[in-house]
């Protein structure tokens, strides 16, 4: 798998990086499911996981870049990063 240039719906262009298996595992393990006292499921670490996918899977994804993205762009881009990593699985 090679790095891949993609264009977001907003028109911003980014380069998706090939991540190591270890980096993929860390990103996948960031989110956890816990149960509250009533037995309802609560997801913890969703935002941290999304940021980690962006940092590890997008070229030059520093704080300035990530802060420049809208919530919609962050969500779209994190999905693109994950899809790019799963090619071949």
ABEGO torsion letter per residue (X at the ends): XBBBBBBBAAGBBBBBBBBBAAAAAAAAAABBBBBBAAGBBBBBGAAAAAAAAAAAABBGBBAAAAAABBAAAAAAAAAAAAAAAABGX
